[in-house]
Amino acid sequence: QVHLVESGGGLVQAGGSLRLSCTASGRFFSINAMGWYRQAPGKQRELVADITSGGSTNYADSVKGRFTISRDNAKNTVYLQMNSLRPEDTAVYYCNANANRYGTIYEYWGQGTQVTVSS
């Protein structure tokens, strides 16, 4: 099994910053792509950003220029630096990882961390 543990959510005023972290632990050969998704009340879960093991990144248009995703492969950890936060960024943020276990790729999700941006 692979566990993803997130931290760093909270309440912040519009224009502020937060940094989310997610660390993968358990039995796996390697972690491939890692990413962050979010789900606001009444809306579908959407991709915020993802990053490959080689460092290639992909962002939702709504966060480009404000959010930065990065990872530390030695620590199996992915980060999401969120700047210039807006009320519409309010959501539960979920970490996602694709882990190679015994030659098969499995997808895992964290438990979610709440981000609330007040206006």
DANORJO-V184443 format. One record per residue. OMEGA is omega in whole degrees, 0 to 359 (999 if undefined). BURIAL is b if it has 16 or more other C-alpha atoms within 10 Angstrom, else e. Layout:
# DANORJO-V184443
omega->OMEGA burial->BURIAL
omega->OMEGA burial->BURIAL
This chain:
# DANORJO-V184443
omega->178 burial->e
omega->180 burial->b
omega->176 burial->b
omega->181 burial->b
omega->183 burial->b
omega->174 burial->b
omega->173 burial->b
omega->179 burial->e
omega->178 burial->b
omega->181 burial->e
omega->181 burial->e
omega->177 burial->b
omega->177 burial->e
omega->183 burial->b
omega->181 burial->e
omega->184 burial->e
omega->172 burial->b
omega->175 burial->b
omega->177 burial->b
omega->176 burial->b
omega->177 burial->b
omega->181 burial->b
omega->178 burial->b
omega->177 burial->b
omega->179 burial->e
omega->183 burial->e
omega->176 burial->e
omega->178 burial->b
omega->181 burial->e
omega->174 burial->b
omega->179 burial->b
omega->181 burial->b
omega->173 burial->b
omega->182 burial->b
omega->177 burial->b
omega->174 burial->b
omega->176 burial->b
omega->178 burial->b
omega->177 burial->b
omega->180 burial->b
omega->178 burial->e
omega->181 burial->e
omega->177 burial->e
omega->175 burial->e
omega->182 burial->e
omega->177 burial->e
omega->173 burial->b
omega->180 burial->b
omega->172 burial->b
omega->185 burial->b
omega->178 burial->b
omega->178 burial->b
omega->178 burial->e
omega->175 burial->e
omega->177 burial->e
omega->186 burial->e
omega->179 burial->b
omega->183 burial->b
omega->169 burial->b
omega->181 burial->e
omega->185 burial->e
omega->183 burial->e
omega->180 burial->b
omega->180 burial->e
omega->180 burial->e
omega->182 burial->e
omega->176 burial->b
omega->177 burial->b
omega->177 burial->b
omega->180 burial->b
omega->174 burial->b
omega->185 burial->e
omega->180 burial->e
omega->181 burial->e
omega->183 burial->e
omega->185 burial->b
omega->175 burial->b
omega->182 burial->b
omega->172 burial->b
omega->176 burial->b
omega->183 burial->e
omega->179 burial->b
omega->179 burial->b
omega->183 burial->e
omega->181 burial->b
omega->177 burial->b
omega->180 burial->e
omega->174 burial->e
omega->179 burial->b
omega->183 burial->b
omega->166 burial->b
omega->182 burial->b
omega->183 burial->b
omega->173 burial->b
omega->180 burial->b
omega->179 burial->b
omega->174 burial->b
omega->185 burial->b
omega->176 burial->b
omega->178 burial->b
omega->177 burial->b
omega->176 burial->e
omega->178 burial->e
omega->180 burial->e
omega->177 burial->b
omega->179 burial->e
omega->181 burial->e
omega->180 burial->b
omega->171 burial->b
omega->184 burial->b
omega->179 burial->e
omega->176 burial->b
omega->185 burial->b
omega->172 burial->b
omega->180 burial->b
omega->180 burial->b
omega->181 burial->b
omega->182 burial->b
omega->999 burial->e
